[in-house]
Amino acid sequence: ALAMTMDEVAEVRETGLNANLQVLGVLLTHVDVRLVIHRDLMDNIRTDFGQDLPIFETFIRRSPRIPESQVRRQSIFQYDPTGAAATAYRALAEEISRGWK
């Protein structure tokens, strides 16, 4: 899926729709670090794409709170402000902010 997304980005650049389009970084989501396959996948993405694309250090763990917040039409920050998902998204915002300075 990541390779397909990068192909789409290249196509948008080439067609002139947005010649300056850039990918800020890759965010890994729905991660369950208890699963070996997820840990291996994270390592593979960092190894295979990390030379060409920034891979955010922050990742979002799988959490039932995210779909629960969506059902209630609330952001994760409103629904579970101190939970792991909200904390991870705050960490992502901080990581992005540090990168812009």
ZIZIVEN-V906539 format. One record per residue. OMEGA is omega in degrees with one decimal (* if undefined). Layout:
BEGIN
<<OMEGA> <OMEGA>>
END
This chain:
BEGIN
<<-179.8> <178.3> <178.2> <178.2> <179.3> <174.2> <178.3> <177.7> <179.0> <179.5> <178.0> <178.0> <-174.8> <-178.6> <179.0> <177.1> <175.0> <-175.9> <-177.8> <-177.8> <178.1> <176.1> <-179.7> <180.0> <-180.0> <178.6> <177.1> <-177.0> <179.6> <-175.8> <171.9> <-174.1> <175.9> <-177.6> <179.5> <-178.4> <178.1> <178.3> <178.2> <179.4> <177.6> <178.3> <-179.4> <179.3> <179.3> <179.9> <-173.6> <-174.2> <-173.5> <177.7> <-174.5> <-175.5> <172.3> <175.6> <-179.6> <174.5> <177.6> <172.6> <-176.9> <178.8> <174.2> <-177.7> <176.0> <-178.8> <-178.3> <177.2> <176.1> <179.8> <179.5> <178.3> <180.0> <179.5> <177.0> <172.6> <177.6> <179.3> <176.1> <-172.6> <-176.0> <-169.8> <-179.0> <-178.2> <-176.5> <-177.9> <178.6> <178.5> <179.6> <178.7> <174.7> <178.2> <176.8> <179.1> <178.4> <179.1> <178.1> <-179.8> <178.0> <-179.5> <-178.1> <-176.0> <*>>
END
